[in-house]
Amino acid sequence: MSEENDATGPAPHRHVYLLDYLMRMRQEKTRGLLLDMGEVNVSLLVAFTAGYRACQSANGIRDEEYIRFRDWLRDVKHEFPMEGWDVKYLRDCDGDHERAIHKFLDFVAEFVSLREREKQGG
């Protein structure tokens, strides 16, 4: 689909990295955003995340912060086992998909906060 541009040209686009999007999802009440995907389901979030990363890769974007997040989740928090976070968190949350998703997004927020403090030197 093409869009017509005005005399000033198209507005510049800023890439939205995955952690930024996940933080927005967390802040804007996860349930509403996930219902846009069809239902509140951990597997849908995993598929969405994989698709987002595949799109980034296809467009030549290497999302270093998401890679750091996954490493941190695995190596520091020990919350990214071989079976996948989705399987573990569903088990931890007694099969409650919404709680499992919030658990994942809470780790995203913790990591983002930690990285912001590191960047500020504290």
C-alpha positions in Angstrom: 0.0 0.0 0.0 1.4 3.4 -0.8 0.7 6.7 0.9 0.8 10.1 -0.7 3.3 12.5 0.8 2.8 16.2 1.4 5.3 18.8 0.3 7.4 18.3 3.3 7.9 14.5 2.6 7.2 11.5 4.7 7.6 11.7 8.5 10.7 9.9 9.6 10.1 6.5 11.2 11.7 5.4 14.4 12.1 1.7 14.9 10.3 0.4 17.9 12.5 -2.2 19.6 10.9 -5.2 21.1 11.5 -4.3 24.8 10.0 -0.8 24.1 6.9 -2.5 22.7 6.7 -5.0 25.6 7.0 -2.1 28.1 4.2 -0.3 26.3 2.1 -3.5 26.4 2.7 -3.8 30.2 1.8 -0.1 30.8 -1.3 -0.1 28.7 -3.0 -3.0 30.4 -1.9 -6.2 28.8 -5.3 -7.7 28.6 -6.6 -5.3 26.1 -3.6 -5.6 23.8 -3.6 -9.3 24.0 -7.3 -9.6 23.3 -6.4 -7.8 20.0 -4.4 -11.0 19.2 -7.5 -13.1 19.8 -7.2 -14.3 23.4 -5.0 -14.0 26.4 -2.6 -16.8 25.8 1.1 -17.2 26.5 1.7 -19.1 23.2 0.4 -16.1 21.3 2.8 -13.8 23.0 5.7 -16.2 22.3 4.6 -16.3 18.6 4.2 -12.5 18.5 7.7 -12.1 20.0 9.2 -14.5 17.5 7.5 -12.8 14.6 8.6 -9.4 15.8 12.2 -10.6 16.0 11.9 -12.2 12.6 10.6 -9.0 11.1 13.5 -7.1 12.7 16.0 -9.5 11.3 14.4 -9.4 7.8 14.9 -5.7 7.9 18.5 -5.8 9.0 17.8 -4.7 12.6 19.8 -6.4 15.4 18.0 -5.9 18.6 20.9 -6.0 21.1 18.9 -5.0 24.1 16.5 -7.9 23.6 19.5 -10.3 23.3 20.9 -8.8 26.5 17.5 -9.2 28.2 17.3 -12.9 27.2 20.8 -13.5 28.5 20.0 -11.7 31.8 16.8 -13.7 32.2 18.7 -16.9 31.6 22.0 -16.2 33.4 21.1 -13.8 36.2 17.5 -14.5 37.0 17.5 -18.2 36.0 14.1 -17.7 34.5 14.7 -18.7 30.9 15.1 -22.5 31.0 15.6 -24.7 28.0 11.8 -25.5 28.0 11.1 -21.8 27.4 9.8 -19.1 29.7 6.2 -19.7 28.6 6.2 -23.3 29.8 7.9 -22.5 33.1 5.7 -19.4 33.8 2.5 -21.2 33.1 3.6 -23.9 35.5 4.6 -21.3 38.1 1.2 -19.6 37.7 -0.9 -22.7 37.9 -1.9 -22.5 34.2 -3.1 -18.9 34.4 -2.0 -17.3 31.1 -2.6 -13.8 32.2 -0.5 -14.1 35.3 2.3 -15.9 33.3 2.4 -13.0 30.8 2.5 -10.5 33.6 5.4 -12.4 35.2 7.3 -12.1 31.9 6.5 -8.5 31.4 7.5 -7.7 35.0 10.9 -9.2 34.2 11.0 -7.0 31.1 10.3 -3.9 33.3 12.9 -5.0 35.9 15.6 -5.4 33.2 14.7 -2.1 31.5 14.9 -0.3 34.9 18.2 -1.9 35.7 19.7 -0.9 32.3 18.4 2.7 32.7 20.2 2.9 36.1 23.4 1.5 34.6 23.2 4.2 31.8 22.8 6.9 34.5 25.9 5.6 36.3 24.0 4.3 39.3 
